[in-house]
């Protein structure tokens, strides 16, 4: 990745790459969220089988409409901010924004990007997780009964059956992303949309450094001698490896973030990051912070491989105009 790009090109390419990665990675993201929130699944395979049996294939795509709809803004922010941060660092350190960035420059731009991404990423993740956690009457870690998403209930019900209504102990059935946002704001105010934001900051600041830096390293290693750009296969492989590295190392903070965001206001279990860490360790041991690590390693590869390949190819296309 170089800094010789216009800001608009990065925004547009980030939209394409992000949309592609959401479609590829969302099913396993749902599995990861269920495992990390502590719903009693034995392992990844048990979770996948349980979701399919109870909710059909539609259960794996719960909450996808919201990240897909907002991915334009979020990935434009990430890639646009990262590119502009590289240019800014180039001007400050080398006197030329077009100066090829070194690994230290990439790392600094990555850290700044991770901090900036939380402003939009926290609400998006919160709504996605709340929708993903709506199951058929399961009792999650926060103690109140969540209910099935209307579409999943309709898909699972026999033909001609009456609509399924399940009490959630005073909570709400989120009818969709907008209803989820309005419900959170009504009950918890605007700060409620940023529940888990501090944990996300702890995840994304180092996480993006371990995302963009390995990608730059692998692209350089896999690039043919004398070539100005790596081959698309090299981009795909470099992006996938970088994604797996980033997600595996970010898993402990991701577990805490997911638990805080899945923990709705009604009969709330966790008071904050430290309380969540302490209670999770006390009840489930240190291994709880690596729950979903295998899913993260697996889903991180195709998601990031698709993201970077679509991003780089789109960038090359947009720069022709």
N, C-alpha and C positions, 0 to 999 in steps of 0.2 A: 504494500500500500504506500503510495507516495502522496506528497502534498500538492502535486500539480493538478488541482481539480478546482472546478467552480463549486461554490456552496450548493447551488441548486442541483447540480448533477448528483452530489452525494445524498441530498434529500430524496430525490426521485429514485435513485438506485437502492437506498435504504428501505423505501416502501416496497419495492419489488422483492428484495431479499427477505424482508421480514414477513411478508404475506406468505411466501413460499415456505418458510421455516415453521410458521404456525400450523399450516395444513399438515406438514410432515410430522411434527413433533407433538401435537396436542393429545393424541390418544395416550401416549406414555406419560405426558405431563399430568393427565388425570390420575393415572395409576400412582405416580410419584406423590401427588397431593394427598391421596387417600392413605397411602402408607405412612407418610410423615405426620399426618394429623392424628394417627393412633386410633384406627377403627377396628383393630383386632384381626387384621389379615396376617397370615403366617409368613408370607413372603410375596415376591412379585407375581409368581405364577398363580398363587391362591387368590390374589387381588384381581388379576385379569379374569380368571374363571368366574369369580363371584360377581364382578361387574357385568360380565356378559350374560350370566344366568339370570340375574335379577333385573337388568336394565336393557338387555340386548346390545347390539353394536352402538346404538345411539348414546349409551351411557359413557362411552369413551370420548364423545365429542361435546359433553356438557360444558358450557361456558366458553365455547370457541368463538361464538359470534362477536363477543365483546373484544377479545384481543385481536381478532381479525379486523374488526371495524376500526380499532384504535391503533393498529400496527403502523399505519401511515405516519401518524404523529410520533409514536414512540421510536420507531427505527429511524425516522428522519432526524429526530433529536439525537439519537446515539451516533449515527454515522456522520451527520452534519456537524455535530459538536466536536466529534473526534477529529474530523478533517480540519476544521477551523482551529482547534487547539494545536494541532501539528503545525499549521501555518504560523500561528502566534508564537509558538516556541521557536520555530525557525527564524522568525524576525528577531526575537529577543536574544537568542543564543548565537546565531550565525550571521545575522544581518541580512538574511534573504529567506523569505517564506518558502521559496522553491528549493531550498537546500534539502537534499535527501535526509530523512530523519534517521538518527541512530536509535539503538534499542533504548537508551535512556530517554530520548525524546518520545518514543512510542509509549514507554511506561508512564511518563508524566502525563501525556495526553489521555492515556487510558484511565488513570486515577481521577482526573478531572471529569472525564466522561461518566465514570461510575457514580460520582457524587451528583452530577447534574441529572442523570437518568431517573433518580428516585422521585423527582418532582412529578413526573407523569407515570412512572412505572409502578409506584406504590398503589395508587387508586386502581390501576388496571389489574394488577395482581390480586388485590383485595376482592374485587368483584368477580374475577375469574374463579378464585378459590371458593368464594361463597356459593357460586353456582355449581361448581364441581362437587361440593360437599353435600348437595341436596340428594339424598338417597332414599330408598324405599323404607322409611321408618327406622333407619339405623340410628343408634345412639352414640354420637361421637364423643370425643374427649371433653368437650365443654359441658356435657351433662344434659343438654336439651335435645329433643328429638327433631331432627330435620326431616323434611318431607320431600317427596319426589318432584322433580321438575315436571311441569304440565305435559310437555311433549314426550318425555320419557314414559310417563304414566300412560299416556294415550297409546304409545307404541307397544307397551307391555300388556295392556289390557286386551282380553278376548274381544272379538268382533261383537258389537251389540251390547257390550258391558256398559254399566253406568260409570260415570266419572268417578275417579278415585279421589277421595278426600281423607287426608290423614292429619290428625291433630299434632301440632308440634309444641304443645305445652305453652301456648301463648305467643310463640314466634310467628314468623310470616313465611308463606310460600313465595319465593321470588319468581315472578312471572317472566322475568327477563332482565337483561342488564340495566335498562333504565329504571325499572321498578326497584331493582336491588340498590342502585345509587340513591334514589329518592328515599327508600326505607332507611338506609344507613344515615343519611343526612338528617332525616326527621328524628331518628332515635338518638343519634350520637353527635349531631352537628358536623360541620365540615372537617374538624379534626378526626372524626371517625373514619374518613376515607384514607387517612394516613396511618391507621393502626398497623403496626409491624414495619413502619417506615424506617425506624432506626436500625432494626435488624436487617432490613434490605440494604441499608447503607453499609453495614458491616460486611454484607455479602458482596455487594457490587463494586465497592472501591478496589479491593484486591482482586475480585473476580474478573473485572474488565482488564486489569493488568495481565492476568493469567489467561486472557482471551486473545487480545491483540498482539502481545509480545510473542507468544508461541506461534501464532499465525504468521507473523513477519519472519520469524526464524525458519519455520518449515518451508515457507514460500521461497526463501533465499536458498535453502539447502536443496530443494527439489527443482529449482529453475535450471534449465539447460545452459551450458556454457555459451556466453555470447548473446543469449536471449534477453530482450528488454522486459518481457513480461513472462510470468510462469504459464505453463500449459494449463488449460481448464481442468485436466485431471489432477494436476499438482495443486491447483487452487482448492479443488474439492477435497483432496486428501488432507492438505494443510488445515483447512477450515474444520474438518471433522475431528482431527487430532486436537486442535486448539480447543474446540468445544468440549470434548471429553475431559481434558485436563482442567479447564475452568470449572465445569460443573461438579466434578469429583471433589476438588479442593473447596468448593463453596458449599458443599452439602451440610456441614454442621450449622452454619448461619442460615441456610435455606430451611432447615428443619425448624429452627426457632421462628423464623419469619412465617412459615406456613401455619404453625400452631397458633401464633398470635392472630393471624388473619382469619383462620377458621374459627377462632374463639369469639363468637358473637356476643353482644352485650348481655343478652338474657342469661342469667346464672353464669357470668363470666368466671373462668377458672384462673386466668393468668393476669397479674397486675402490671407486668412489664417484662423486659428482656431477662433481667437477672432472676426474677421470680419464675419465669418460664423455664430457664436453664436449670434452676435449683429443683423445681418440682418434677421436671422431666427426668433428671438424673436420679432423684430420690425414688421415683416409682418404677423407672424402667432401665436404669443403669446407663453407663457411658455409651453403650451400643446404640441407644436411641438417636444419638446425634449423627449416626451414619445410616439411619433408616432411609431407604430409597437411593443409596449411593449407586447400586447396580443399575437402577433405572436411569439415574442421571448420567452414568457412563455410557449407557446404550443410546439413550435419546439424544445426548449431547452431540454424538457424532453425526447422525443424519440431519439433525436440525441445523447445526453450524455449517456442515458441508454444503447443504442447500442454501443457507443464508449467504455465505461468502461467494459461492459460485454465481448465484443469481445477482448478487450485488456487483461483483466485478464485471460480469458480462453485460449487465444493464448499464454500468458506468461507461464501458467502452462504446456501447450503442448510443447513449445520450451525448457523448462527447463528439460524435460525428456531425452533430447539428449545430 
